[in-house]
Amino acid sequence: MLLLFGLKTVLRPLTGRTASCQYCGQFVHHHLEERATKFTLFFIPVLTTSRSYRITCSNCGQMSTINSRQKNALAR
Ligand SMILES: [Zn+2]
């Protein structure tokens, strides 16, 4: 029996937020992006193996990875 499986990374843009940047110190809008690694079976995503979030400053472009708890704190 042939079994096709693999991993696939899915990027999903989320609503950003205005915050002060930890790199340039400016109070500007930040882009938020969800990065989910999915386990695929016959190219169909079956389950999410890991999920991380990336926040990008719109002023200096610096990117930092945050966990879901930090992301939930930002959404408030
Ligand atoms: Zn910045």
N, CA, C, O and the ligand as a Tripos MOL2 file, in Angstrom:
@<TRIPOS>MOLECULE
protein
  305   303    77     0     0
PROTEIN
NO_CHARGES

@<TRIPOS>ATOM
      1 N           0.8420   -1.1970    0.0000 N.3       1 MET1
      2 CA          0.0000    0.0000    0.0000 C.3       1 MET1
      3 C           0.8790    1.2500    0.0000 C.2       1 MET1
      4 O           1.8510    1.3470    0.7490 O.2       1 MET1
      5 N           0.5260    2.1690   -0.8270 N.am      2 LEU2
      6 CA          1.2860    3.4240   -0.9260 C.3       2 LEU2
      7 C           0.6760    4.4780   -0.0130 C.2       2 LEU2
      8 O          -0.5240    4.7510   -0.0370 O.2       2 LEU2
      9 N           1.5540    5.0520    0.7860 N.am      3 LEU3
     10 CA          1.0870    6.0610    1.7360 C.3       3 LEU3
     11 C           1.8550    7.3470    1.5010 C.2       3 LEU3
     12 O           3.0800    7.3700    1.6260 O.2       3 LEU3
     13 N           1.1610    8.4020    1.1660 N.am      4 LEU4
     14 CA          1.8010    9.6920    0.9220 C.3       4 LEU4
     15 C           1.5310   10.6350    2.0830 C.2       4 LEU4
     16 O           0.3890   11.0100    2.3490 O.2       4 LEU4
     17 N           2.6050   11.0090    2.7660 N.am      5 PHE5
     18 CA          2.4060   11.9630    3.8480 C.3       5 PHE5
     19 C           3.5560   12.9450    3.8910 C.2       5 PHE5
     20 O           4.6250   12.6910    3.3370 O.2       5 PHE5
     21 N           3.3330   14.0590    4.5460 N.am      6 GLY6
     22 CA          4.3700   15.0840    4.6350 C.3       6 GLY6
     23 C           3.9610   16.2020    5.5610 C.2       6 GLY6
     24 O           2.9540   16.1200    6.2640 O.2       6 GLY6
     25 N           4.7700   17.2590    5.5470 N.am      7 LEU7
     26 CA          4.4890   18.4220    6.3760 C.3       7 LEU7
     27 C           4.3380   19.6390    5.4770 C.2       7 LEU7
     28 O           5.0240   19.7660    4.4630 O.2       7 LEU7
     29 N           3.4480   20.5180    5.8550 N.am      8 LYS8
     30 CA          3.1740   21.7000    5.0670 C.3       8 LYS8
     31 C           3.0580   22.8950    6.0100 C.2       8 LYS8
     32 O           2.3920   22.8180    7.0430 O.2       8 LYS8
     33 N           3.7090   23.9960    5.6470 N.am      9 THR9
     34 CA          3.6210   25.1970    6.4680 C.3       9 THR9
     35 C           2.6280   26.1620    5.8420 C.2       9 THR9
     36 O           2.7460   26.5220    4.6710 O.2       9 THR9
     37 N           1.6600   26.5700    6.6270 N.am     10 VAL10
     38 CA          0.6140   27.4680    6.1500 C.3      10 VAL10
     39 C           0.7680   28.8160    6.8560 C.2      10 VAL10
     40 O           0.8320   28.8850    8.0840 O.2      10 VAL10
     41 N           0.8250   29.8790    6.0620 N.am     11 LEU11
     42 CA          0.9120   31.2270    6.6130 C.3      11 LEU11
     43 C          -0.4410   31.9070    6.4900 C.2      11 LEU11
     44 O          -1.0780   31.8710    5.4370 O.2      11 LEU11
     45 N          -0.8650   32.5220    7.5760 N.am     12 ARG12
     46 CA         -2.1730   33.1820    7.5650 C.3      12 ARG12
     47 C          -2.0240   34.5590    8.2050 C.2      12 ARG12
     48 O          -1.6410   34.6600    9.3700 O.2      12 ARG12
     49 N          -2.3250   35.6250    7.4510 N.am     13 PRO13
     50 CA         -2.2230   36.9550    8.0510 C.3      13 PRO13
     51 C          -3.3610   37.2070    9.0360 C.2      13 PRO13
     52 O          -4.5150   36.8740    8.7670 O.2      13 PRO13
     53 N          -3.0230   37.7930   10.1690 N.am     14 LEU14
     54 CA         -4.0290   38.1330   11.1710 C.3      14 LEU14
     55 C          -4.0870   39.6530   11.3060 C.2      14 LEU14
     56 O          -3.2300   40.3670   10.7860 O.2      14 LEU14
     57 N          -5.0910   40.1270   11.9980 N.am     15 THR15
     58 CA         -5.2200   41.5680   12.2040 C.3      15 THR15
     59 C          -4.0680   42.0550   13.0800 C.2      15 THR15
     60 O          -3.8380   41.5360   14.1730 O.2      15 THR15
     61 N          -3.3630   43.0440   12.5880 N.am     16 GLY16
     62 CA         -2.2350   43.5840   13.3380 C.3      16 GLY16
     63 C          -2.6850   44.5130   14.4420 C.2      16 GLY16
     64 O          -3.8760   44.6300   14.7320 O.2      16 GLY16
     65 N          -1.7240   45.1660   15.0480 N.am     17 ARG17
     66 CA         -2.0490   46.0130   16.1880 C.3      17 ARG17
     67 C          -1.0080   47.1300   16.2680 C.2      17 ARG17
     68 O           0.1460   46.9540   15.8760 O.2      17 ARG17
     69 N          -1.4350   48.2630   16.7750 N.am     18 THR18
     70 CA         -0.5010   49.3550   16.9940 C.3      18 THR18
     71 C           0.1690   49.1540   18.3510 C.2      18 THR18
     72 O          -0.5000   49.0290   19.3770 O.2      18 THR18
     73 N           1.4800   49.1250   18.3380 N.am     19 ALA19
     74 CA          2.2360   48.8980   19.5730 C.3      19 ALA19
     75 C           3.5840   49.5840   19.4380 C.2      19 ALA19
     76 O           3.9900   49.9730   18.3430 O.2      19 ALA19
     77 N           4.2650   49.7270   20.5530 N.am     20 SER20
     78 CA          5.6090   50.3040   20.4720 C.3      20 SER20
     79 C           6.6030   49.1890   20.1610 C.2      20 SER20
     80 O           6.5980   48.1310   20.7910 O.2      20 SER20
     81 N           7.4490   49.4540   19.1800 N.am     21 CYS21
     82 CA          8.4030   48.4530   18.6950 C.3      21 CYS21
     83 C           9.5580   48.3060   19.6790 C.2      21 CYS21
     84 O          10.0600   49.2920   20.2180 O.2      21 CYS21
     85 N           9.9720   47.0640   19.9040 N.am     22 GLN22
     86 CA         11.0780   46.8340   20.8400 C.3      22 GLN22
     87 C          12.4320   47.1190   20.1820 C.2      22 GLN22
     88 O          13.4440   47.1910   20.8790 O.2      22 GLN22
     89 N          12.4720   47.2810   18.8640 N.am     23 TYR23
     90 CA         13.7370   47.5380   18.1630 C.3      23 TYR23
     91 C          13.9450   49.0270   17.9000 C.2      23 TYR23
     92 O          14.9810   49.5880   18.2600 O.2      23 TYR23
     93 N          12.9390   49.6770   17.2600 N.am     24 CYS24
     94 CA         13.1150   51.0830   16.9020 C.3      24 CYS24
     95 C          12.4270   52.0280   17.8820 C.2      24 CYS24
     96 O          12.6550   53.2370   17.8390 O.2      24 CYS24
     97 N          11.5770   51.4800   18.7770 N.am     25 GLY25
     98 CA         10.9560   52.2970   19.8150 C.3      25 GLY25
     99 C           9.8000   53.1530   19.3350 C.2      25 GLY25
    100 O           9.2490   53.9310   20.1130 O.2      25 GLY25
    101 N           9.4160   53.0270   18.0600 N.am     26 GLN26
    102 CA          8.3270   53.8320   17.5220 C.3      26 GLN26
    103 C           6.9800   53.1800   17.8290 C.2      26 GLN26
    104 O           6.8740   51.9540   17.8640 O.2      26 GLN26
    105 N           5.9600   53.9940   18.0500 N.am     27 PHE27
    106 CA          4.6040   53.4980   18.2890 C.3      27 PHE27
    107 C           3.9000   53.4100   16.9420 C.2      27 PHE27
    108 O           3.2440   54.3610   16.5180 O.2      27 PHE27
    109 N           4.0330   52.2750   16.2740 N.am     28 VAL28
    110 CA          3.4920   52.1140   14.9190 C.3      28 VAL28
    111 C           2.7060   50.8040   14.8180 C.2      28 VAL28
    112 O           2.6670   50.0030   15.7530 O.2      28 VAL28
    113 N           2.0860   50.6180   13.6630 N.am     29 HIS29
    114 CA          1.3100   49.4030   13.4120 C.3      29 HIS29
    115 C           2.2340   48.2020   13.2110 C.2      29 HIS29
    116 O           3.2910   48.3190   12.5910 O.2      29 HIS29
    117 N           1.8280   47.0530   13.7390 N.am     30 HIS30
    118 CA          2.5920   45.8200   13.5880 C.3      30 HIS30
    119 C           1.7440   44.7960   12.8470 C.2      30 HIS30
    120 O           0.5550   44.6410   13.1270 O.2      30 HIS30
    121 N           2.3530   44.1090   11.9150 N.am     31 HIS31
    122 CA          1.6630   43.0520   11.1850 C.3      31 HIS31
    123 C           1.8070   41.7490   11.9630 C.2      31 HIS31
    124 O           2.8800   41.4250   12.4700 O.2      31 HIS31
    125 N           0.7010   41.0100   12.0440 N.am     32 LEU32
    126 CA          0.7090   39.7460   12.7620 C.3      32 LEU32
    127 C           0.4240   38.6200   11.7770 C.2      32 LEU32
    128 O          -0.4440   38.7440   10.9130 O.2      32 LEU32
    129 N           1.1530   37.5320   11.9130 N.am     33 GLU33
    130 CA          1.0410   36.4310   10.9690 C.3      33 GLU33
    131 C           1.0960   35.1020   11.7200 C.2      33 GLU33
    132 O           1.9450   34.9000   12.5880 O.2      33 GLU33
    133 N           0.1880   34.2140   11.3770 N.am     34 GLU34
    134 CA          0.1930   32.8940   11.9900 C.3      34 GLU34
    135 C           0.9160   31.9100   11.0780 C.2      34 GLU34
    136 O           0.6910   31.8920    9.8670 O.2      34 GLU34
    137 N           1.7720   31.1050   11.6600 N.am     35 ARG35
    138 CA          2.5430   30.1350   10.9110 C.3      35 ARG35
    139 C           2.2210   28.7600   11.4880 C.2      35 ARG35
    140 O           2.6530   28.4330   12.5930 O.2      35 ARG35
    141 N           1.4720   27.9620   10.7540 N.am     36 ALA36
    142 CA          1.0460   26.6550   11.2560 C.3      36 ALA36
    143 C           1.6830   25.5530   10.4240 C.2      36 ALA36
    144 O           1.6210   25.5840    9.1950 O.2      36 ALA36
    145 N           2.2890   24.5890   11.0850 N.am     37 THR37
    146 CA          2.8450   23.4300   10.4070 C.3      37 THR37
    147 C           1.8230   22.3030   10.4910 C.2      37 THR37
    148 O           1.4220   21.8820   11.5750 O.2      37 THR37
    149 N           1.4120   21.8280    9.3160 N.am     38 LYS38
    150 CA          0.3630   20.8120    9.2780 C.3      38 LYS38
    151 C           0.9010   19.4960    8.7360 C.2      38 LYS38
    152 O           1.7220   19.4670    7.8200 O.2      38 LYS38
    153 N           0.4210   18.4240    9.3190 N.am     39 PHE39
    154 CA          0.7500   17.0890    8.8510 C.3      39 PHE39
    155 C          -0.2410   16.7320    7.7540 C.2      39 PHE39
    156 O          -1.4520   16.8020    7.9620 O.2      39 PHE39
    157 N           0.2690   16.3480    6.5840 N.am     40 THR40
    158 CA         -0.6290   16.0510    5.4710 C.3      40 THR40
    159 C          -0.5960   14.5670    5.1070 C.2      40 THR40
    160 O           0.4430   13.9120    5.1830 O.2      40 THR40
    161 N          -1.7310   14.0730    4.7210 N.am     41 LEU41
    162 CA         -1.8700   12.7050    4.2490 C.3      41 LEU41
    163 C          -2.5160   12.7850    2.8690 C.2      41 LEU41
    164 O          -3.6330   13.2830    2.7280 O.2      41 LEU41
    165 N          -1.8250   12.3040    1.8760 N.am     42 PHE42
    166 CA         -2.2530   12.4320    0.4780 C.3      42 PHE42
    167 C          -2.5500   13.8980    0.1310 C.2      42 PHE42
    168 O          -3.5480   14.2180   -0.5140 O.2      42 PHE42
    169 N          -1.6430   14.7750    0.5860 N.am     43 PHE43
    170 CA         -1.6950   16.2240    0.3480 C.3      43 PHE43
    171 C          -2.8770   16.9160    1.0140 C.2      43 PHE43
    172 O          -3.1570   18.0800    0.7250 O.2      43 PHE43
    173 N          -3.5650   16.2210    1.8920 N.am     44 ILE44
    174 CA         -4.6860   16.8370    2.6160 C.3      44 ILE44
    175 C          -4.2250   17.0910    4.0610 C.2      44 ILE44
    176 O          -3.7880   16.1610    4.7390 O.2      44 ILE44
    177 N          -4.3200   18.3460    4.5390 N.am     45 PRO45
    178 CA         -3.9120   18.6190    5.9230 C.3      45 PRO45
    179 C          -4.7960   17.8720    6.9190 C.2      45 PRO45
    180 O          -6.0190   18.0090    6.9010 O.2      45 PRO45
    181 N          -4.1710   17.0870    7.7810 N.am     46 VAL46
    182 CA         -4.9360   16.2800    8.7300 C.3      46 VAL46
    183 C          -4.9350   16.9430   10.1120 C.2      46 VAL46
    184 O          -5.9850   17.1300   10.7270 O.2      46 VAL46
    185 N          -3.7390   17.2900   10.5830 N.am     47 LEU47
    186 CA         -3.6720   17.9330   11.8940 C.3      47 LEU47
    187 C          -2.5330   18.9480   11.9360 C.2      47 LEU47
    188 O          -1.5730   18.8730   11.1690 O.2      47 LEU47
    189 N          -2.6710   19.8770   12.8380 N.am     48 THR48
    190 CA         -1.6540   20.9160   13.0110 C.3      48 THR48
    191 C          -0.6390   20.4270   14.0350 C.2      48 THR48
    192 O          -1.0000   20.1170   15.1710 O.2      48 THR48
    193 N           0.6290   20.3570   13.6380 N.am     49 THR49
    194 CA          1.6520   19.8620   14.5470 C.3      49 THR49
    195 C           2.2560   20.9780   15.3870 C.2      49 THR49
    196 O           2.5920   20.7570   16.5510 O.2      49 THR49
    197 N           2.4000   22.1710   14.8210 N.am     50 SER50
    198 CA          2.9070   23.2850   15.6180 C.3      50 SER50
    199 C           2.3480   24.5870   15.0780 C.2      50 SER50
    200 O           2.0060   24.6990   13.9000 O.2      50 SER50
    201 N           2.2630   25.5590   15.9570 N.am     51 ARG51
    202 CA          1.7060   26.8420   15.5630 C.3      51 ARG51
    203 C           2.5250   27.9430   16.2270 C.2      51 ARG51
    204 O           2.7510   27.9200   17.4370 O.2      51 ARG51
    205 N           2.9630   28.9010   15.4250 N.am     52 SER52
    206 CA          3.6990   30.0250   15.9960 C.3      52 SER52
    207 C           3.2220   31.3060   15.3330 C.2      52 SER52
    208 O           2.5630   31.2760   14.2930 O.2      52 SER52
    209 N           3.5590   32.4150   15.9390 N.am     53 TYR53
    210 CA          3.1010   33.7020   15.4410 C.3      53 TYR53
    211 C           4.3000   34.6100   15.2350 C.2      53 TYR53
    212 O           5.2570   34.5810   16.0080 O.2      53 TYR53
    213 N           4.2380   35.4070   14.1970 N.am     54 ARG54
    214 CA          5.3140   36.3500   13.9120 C.3      54 ARG54
    215 C           4.7410   37.7520   13.8610 C.2      54 ARG54
    216 O           3.6820   37.9850   13.2780 O.2      54 ARG54
    217 N           5.4390   38.6640   14.4650 N.am     55 ILE55
    218 CA          4.9970   40.0570   14.4770 C.3      55 ILE55
    219 C           6.0720   40.8810   13.7830 C.2      55 ILE55
    220 O           7.2540   40.7800   14.1110 O.2      55 ILE55
    221 N           5.6490   41.7050   12.8130 N.am     56 THR56
    222 CA          6.5830   42.5040   12.0300 C.3      56 THR56
    223 C           6.2620   43.9790   12.2110 C.2      56 THR56
    224 O           5.1100   44.3960   12.0900 O.2      56 THR56
    225 N           7.2860   44.7590   12.4990 N.am     57 CYS57
    226 CA          7.1300   46.2010   12.6620 C.3      57 CYS57
    227 C           6.9990   46.8400   11.2760 C.2      57 CYS57
    228 O           7.7820   46.5360   10.3770 O.2      57 CYS57
    229 N           6.0120   47.7250   11.1040 N.am     58 SER58
    230 CA          5.8250   48.3680    9.7990 C.3      58 SER58
    231 C           6.7980   49.5300    9.6090 C.2      58 SER58
    232 O           6.9140   50.0490    8.4990 O.2      58 SER58
    233 N           7.4850   49.9430   10.6370 N.am     59 ASN59
    234 CA          8.4440   51.0430   10.5240 C.3      59 ASN59
    235 C           9.8380   50.5320   10.1600 C.2      59 ASN59
    236 O          10.4140   50.9680    9.1630 O.2      59 ASN59
    237 N          10.3860   49.6100   10.9590 N.am     60 CYS60
    238 CA         11.7540   49.1530   10.7100 C.3      60 CYS60
    239 C          11.8030   47.7600   10.0900 C.2      60 CYS60
    240 O          12.8660   47.3250    9.6460 O.2      60 CYS60
    241 N          10.6720   47.0510   10.0490 N.am     61 GLY61
    242 CA         10.6420   45.7440    9.4140 C.3      61 GLY61
    243 C          11.2220   44.6150   10.2280 C.2      61 GLY61
    244 O          11.3610   43.4990    9.7270 O.2      61 GLY61
    245 N          11.5650   44.8820   11.4780 N.am     62 GLN62
    246 CA         12.1020   43.8210   12.3240 C.3      62 GLN62
    247 C          11.0050   42.8220   12.6670 C.2      62 GLN62
    248 O           9.8560   43.1940   12.9050 O.2      62 GLN62
    249 N          11.3790   41.5550   12.6870 N.am     63 MET63
    250 CA         10.4200   40.4890   12.8960 C.3      63 MET63
    251 C          10.7550   39.7600   14.1910 C.2      63 MET63
    252 O          11.9220   39.4990   14.4830 O.2      63 MET63
    253 N           9.7300   39.4360   14.9610 N.am     64 SER64
    254 CA          9.9900   38.6140   16.1340 C.3      64 SER64
    255 C           8.9150   37.5450   16.2530 C.2      64 SER64
    256 O           7.7560   37.7640   15.9000 O.2      64 SER64
    257 N           9.3160   36.3970   16.7520 N.am     65 THR65
    258 CA          8.4030   35.2790   16.9120 C.3      65 THR65
    259 C           7.8160   35.3210   18.3210 C.2      65 THR65
    260 O           8.5400   35.4680   19.3050 O.2      65 THR65
    261 N           6.5170   35.1920   18.3980 N.am     66 ILE66
    262 CA          5.8650   35.1870   19.7040 C.3      66 ILE66
    263 C           5.0530   33.9150   19.8490 C.2      66 ILE66
    264 O           4.6770   33.3070   18.8470 O.2      66 ILE66
    265 N           4.7780   33.5050   21.0690 N.am     67 ASN67
    266 CA          3.9610   32.3080   21.2630 C.3      67 ASN67
    267 C           2.4930   32.6970   21.3520 C.2      67 ASN67
    268 O           2.1530   33.8800   21.3400 O.2      67 ASN67
    269 N           1.6250   31.6940   21.4410 N.am     68 SER68
    270 CA          0.1880   31.9600   21.3700 C.3      68 SER68
    271 C          -0.2980   32.7640   22.5790 C.2      68 SER68
    272 O          -1.2710   33.5110   22.4790 O.2      68 SER68
    273 N           0.3830   32.6070   23.7250 N.am     69 ARG69
    274 CA         -0.0390   33.3670   24.9010 C.3      69 ARG69
    275 C           0.2520   34.8520   24.7200 C.2      69 ARG69
    276 O          -0.5650   35.6990   25.0800 O.2      69 ARG69
    277 N           1.4300   35.1680   24.1550 N.am     70 GLN70
    278 CA          1.7720   36.5560   23.8810 C.3      70 GLN70
    279 C           0.8540   37.1330   22.8210 C.2      70 GLN70
    280 O           0.4850   38.3060   22.8760 O.2      70 GLN70
    281 N           0.4820   36.2900   21.8380 N.am     71 LYS71
    282 CA         -0.4000   36.7260   20.7600 C.3      71 LYS71
    283 C          -1.7870   37.0490   21.3220 C.2      71 LYS71
    284 O          -2.4100   38.0260   20.9070 O.2      71 LYS71
    285 N          -2.2730   36.2360   22.2610 N.am     72 ASN72
    286 CA         -3.5700   36.4990   22.8780 C.3      72 ASN72
    287 C          -3.5250   37.7750   23.7120 C.2      72 ASN72
    288 O          -4.5150   38.5010   23.7950 O.2      72 ASN72
    289 N          -2.3920   38.0430   24.3210 N.am     73 ALA73
    290 CA         -2.2420   39.2660   25.1150 C.3      73 ALA73
    291 C          -2.2730   40.4850   24.2050 C.2      73 ALA73
    292 O          -2.7540   41.5450   24.6040 O.2      73 ALA73
    293 N          -1.7680   40.3420   22.9930 N.am     74 LEU74
    294 CA         -1.7630   41.4430   22.0300 C.3      74 LEU74
    295 C          -3.1610   41.7110   21.4830 C.2      74 LEU74
    296 O          -3.5100   42.8550   21.1890 O.2      74 LEU74
    297 N          -3.9520   40.6610   21.3500 N.am     75 ALA75
    298 CA         -5.2660   40.7890   20.7340 C.3      75 ALA75
    299 C          -6.2340   41.5480   21.6260 C.2      75 ALA75
    300 O          -7.2610   42.0340   21.1530 O.2      75 ALA75
    301 N          -5.9200   41.6550   22.9000 N.am     76 ARG76
    302 CA         -6.8290   42.3210   23.8460 C.3      76 ARG76
    303 C          -6.8740   43.8180   23.6490 C.2      76 ARG76
    304 O          -7.5920   44.5140   24.3680 O.2      76 ARG76
    305 ZN         10.3810   48.8960   14.5990 Zn       77 ZN77
@<TRIPOS>BOND
     1     1     2 1
     2     2     3 1
     3     3     4 2
     4     3     5 am
     5     5     6 1
     6     6     7 1
     7     7     8 2
     8     7     9 am
     9     9    10 1
    10    10    11 1
    11    11    12 2
    12    11    13 am
    13    13    14 1
    14    14    15 1
    15    15    16 2
    16    15    17 am
    17    17    18 1
    18    18    19 1
    19    19    20 2
    20    19    21 am
    21    21    22 1
    22    22    23 1
    23    23    24 2
    24    23    25 am
    25    25    26 1
    26    26    27 1
    27    27    28 2
    28    27    29 am
    29    29    30 1
    30    30    31 1
    31    31    32 2
    32    31    33 am
    33    33    34 1
    34    34    35 1
    35    35    36 2
    36    35    37 am
    37    37    38 1
    38    38    39 1
    39    39    40 2
    40    39    41 am
    41    41    42 1
    42    42    43 1
    43    43    44 2
    44    43    45 am
    45    45    46 1
    46    46    47 1
    47    47    48 2
    48    47    49 am
    49    49    50 1
    50    50    51 1
    51    51    52 2
    52    51    53 am
    53    53    54 1
    54    54    55 1
    55    55    56 2
    56    55    57 am
    57    57    58 1
    58    58    59 1
    59    59    60 2
    60    59    61 am
    61    61    62 1
    62    62    63 1
    63    63    64 2
    64    63    65 am
    65    65    66 1
    66    66    67 1
    67    67    68 2
    68    67    69 am
    69    69    70 1
    70    70    71 1
    71    71    72 2
    72    71    73 am
    73    73    74 1
    74    74    75 1
    75    75    76 2
    76    75    77 am
    77    77    78 1
    78    78    79 1
    79    79    80 2
    80    79    81 am
    81    81    82 1
    82    82    83 1
    83    83    84 2
    84    83    85 am
    85    85    86 1
    86    86    87 1
    87    87    88 2
    88    87    89 am
    89    89    90 1
    90    90    91 1
    91    91    92 2
    92    91    93 am
    93    93    94 1
    94    94    95 1
    95    95    96 2
    96    95    97 am
    97    97    98 1
    98    98    99 1
    99    99   100 2
   100    99   101 am
   101   101   102 1
   102   102   103 1
   103   103   104 2
   104   103   105 am
   105   105   106 1
   106   106   107 1
   107   107   108 2
   108   107   109 am
   109   109   110 1
   110   110   111 1
   111   111   112 2
   112   111   113 am
   113   113   114 1
   114   114   115 1
   115   115   116 2
   116   115   117 am
   117   117   118 1
   118   118   119 1
   119   119   120 2
   120   119   121 am
   121   121   122 1
   122   122   123 1
   123   123   124 2
   124   123   125 am
   125   125   126 1
   126   126   127 1
   127   127   128 2
   128   127   129 am
   129   129   130 1
   130   130   131 1
   131   131   132 2
   132   131   133 am
   133   133   134 1
   134   134   135 1
   135   135   136 2
   136   135   137 am
   137   137   138 1
   138   138   139 1
   139   139   140 2
   140   139   141 am
   141   141   142 1
   142   142   143 1
   143   143   144 2
   144   143   145 am
   145   145   146 1
   146   146   147 1
   147   147   148 2
   148   147   149 am
   149   149   150 1
   150   150   151 1
   151   151   152 2
   152   151   153 am
   153   153   154 1
   154   154   155 1
   155   155   156 2
   156   155   157 am
   157   157   158 1
   158   158   159 1
   159   159   160 2
   160   159   161 am
   161   161   162 1
   162   162   163 1
   163   163   164 2
   164   163   165 am
   165   165   166 1
   166   166   167 1
   167   167   168 2
   168   167   169 am
   169   169   170 1
   170   170   171 1
   171   171   172 2
   172   171   173 am
   173   173   174 1
   174   174   175 1
   175   175   176 2
   176   175   177 am
   177   177   178 1
   178   178   179 1
   179   179   180 2
   180   179   181 am
   181   181   182 1
   182   182   183 1
   183   183   184 2
   184   183   185 am
   185   185   186 1
   186   186   187 1
   187   187   188 2
   188   187   189 am
   189   189   190 1
   190   190   191 1
   191   191   192 2
   192   191   193 am
   193   193   194 1
   194   194   195 1
   195   195   196 2
   196   195   197 am
   197   197   198 1
   198   198   199 1
   199   199   200 2
   200   199   201 am
   201   201   202 1
   202   202   203 1
   203   203   204 2
   204   203   205 am
   205   205   206 1
   206   206   207 1
   207   207   208 2
   208   207   209 am
   209   209   210 1
   210   210   211 1
   211   211   212 2
   212   211   213 am
   213   213   214 1
   214   214   215 1
   215   215   216 2
   216   215   217 am
   217   217   218 1
   218   218   219 1
   219   219   220 2
   220   219   221 am
   221   221   222 1
   222   222   223 1
   223   223   224 2
   224   223   225 am
   225   225   226 1
   226   226   227 1
   227   227   228 2
   228   227   229 am
   229   229   230 1
   230   230   231 1
   231   231   232 2
   232   231   233 am
   233   233   234 1
   234   234   235 1
   235   235   236 2
   236   235   237 am
   237   237   238 1
   238   238   239 1
   239   239   240 2
   240   239   241 am
   241   241   242 1
   242   242   243 1
   243   243   244 2
   244   243   245 am
   245   245   246 1
   246   246   247 1
   247   247   248 2
   248   247   249 am
   249   249   250 1
   250   250   251 1
   251   251   252 2
   252   251   253 am
   253   253   254 1
   254   254   255 1
   255   255   256 2
   256   255   257 am
   257   257   258 1
   258   258   259 1
   259   259   260 2
   260   259   261 am
   261   261   262 1
   262   262   263 1
   263   263   264 2
   264   263   265 am
   265   265   266 1
   266   266   267 1
   267   267   268 2
   268   267   269 am
   269   269   270 1
   270   270   271 1
   271   271   272 2
   272   271   273 am
   273   273   274 1
   274   274   275 1
   275   275   276 2
   276   275   277 am
   277   277   278 1
   278   278   279 1
   279   279   280 2
   280   279   281 am
   281   281   282 1
   282   282   283 1
   283   283   284 2
   284   283   285 am
   285   285   286 1
   286   286   287 1
   287   287   288 2
   288   287   289 am
   289   289   290 1
   290   290   291 1
   291   291   292 2
   292   291   293 am
   293   293   294 1
   294   294   295 1
   295   295   296 2
   296   295   297 am
   297   297   298 1
   298   298   299 1
   299   299   300 2
   300   299   301 am
   301   301   302 1
   302   302   303 1
   303   303   304 2
@<TRIPOS>SUBSTRUCTURE
     1 MET1         2 RESIDUE 1 A MET
     2 LEU2         6 RESIDUE 1 A LEU
     3 LEU3        10 RESIDUE 1 A LEU
     4 LEU4        14 RESIDUE 1 A LEU
     5 PHE5        18 RESIDUE 1 A PHE
     6 GLY6        22 RESIDUE 1 A GLY
     7 LEU7        26 RESIDUE 1 A LEU
     8 LYS8        30 RESIDUE 1 A LYS
     9 THR9        34 RESIDUE 1 A THR
    10 VAL10       38 RESIDUE 1 A VAL
    11 LEU11       42 RESIDUE 1 A LEU
    12 ARG12       46 RESIDUE 1 A ARG
    13 PRO13       50 RESIDUE 1 A PRO
    14 LEU14       54 RESIDUE 1 A LEU
    15 THR15       58 RESIDUE 1 A THR
    16 GLY16       62 RESIDUE 1 A GLY
    17 ARG17       66 RESIDUE 1 A ARG
    18 THR18       70 RESIDUE 1 A THR
    19 ALA19       74 RESIDUE 1 A ALA
    20 SER20       78 RESIDUE 1 A SER
    21 CYS21       82 RESIDUE 1 A CYS
    22 GLN22       86 RESIDUE 1 A GLN
    23 TYR23       90 RESIDUE 1 A TYR
    24 CYS24       94 RESIDUE 1 A CYS
    25 GLY25       98 RESIDUE 1 A GLY
    26 GLN26      102 RESIDUE 1 A GLN
    27 PHE27      106 RESIDUE 1 A PHE
    28 VAL28      110 RESIDUE 1 A VAL
    29 HIS29      114 RESIDUE 1 A HIS
    30 HIS30      118 RESIDUE 1 A HIS
    31 HIS31      122 RESIDUE 1 A HIS
    32 LEU32      126 RESIDUE 1 A LEU
    33 GLU33      130 RESIDUE 1 A GLU
    34 GLU34      134 RESIDUE 1 A GLU
    35 ARG35      138 RESIDUE 1 A ARG
    36 ALA36      142 RESIDUE 1 A ALA
    37 THR37      146 RESIDUE 1 A THR
    38 LYS38      150 RESIDUE 1 A LYS
    39 PHE39      154 RESIDUE 1 A PHE
    40 THR40      158 RESIDUE 1 A THR
    41 LEU41      162 RESIDUE 1 A LEU
    42 PHE42      166 RESIDUE 1 A PHE
    43 PHE43      170 RESIDUE 1 A PHE
    44 ILE44      174 RESIDUE 1 A ILE
    45 PRO45      178 RESIDUE 1 A PRO
    46 VAL46      182 RESIDUE 1 A VAL
    47 LEU47      186 RESIDUE 1 A LEU
    48 THR48      190 RESIDUE 1 A THR
    49 THR49      194 RESIDUE 1 A THR
    50 SER50      198 RESIDUE 1 A SER
    51 ARG51      202 RESIDUE 1 A ARG
    52 SER52      206 RESIDUE 1 A SER
    53 TYR53      210 RESIDUE 1 A TYR
    54 ARG54      214 RESIDUE 1 A ARG
    55 ILE55      218 RESIDUE 1 A ILE
    56 THR56      222 RESIDUE 1 A THR
    57 CYS57      226 RESIDUE 1 A CYS
    58 SER58      230 RESIDUE 1 A SER
    59 ASN59      234 RESIDUE 1 A ASN
    60 CYS60      238 RESIDUE 1 A CYS
    61 GLY61      242 RESIDUE 1 A GLY
    62 GLN62      246 RESIDUE 1 A GLN
    63 MET63      250 RESIDUE 1 A MET
    64 SER64      254 RESIDUE 1 A SER
    65 THR65      258 RESIDUE 1 A THR
    66 ILE66      262 RESIDUE 1 A ILE
    67 ASN67      266 RESIDUE 1 A ASN
    68 SER68      270 RESIDUE 1 A SER
    69 ARG69      274 RESIDUE 1 A ARG
    70 GLN70      278 RESIDUE 1 A GLN
    71 LYS71      282 RESIDUE 1 A LYS
    72 ASN72      286 RESIDUE 1 A ASN
    73 ALA73      290 RESIDUE 1 A ALA
    74 LEU74      294 RESIDUE 1 A LEU
    75 ALA75      298 RESIDUE 1 A ALA
    76 ARG76      302 RESIDUE 1 A ARG
    77 ZN77       305 GROUP 0 **** ****
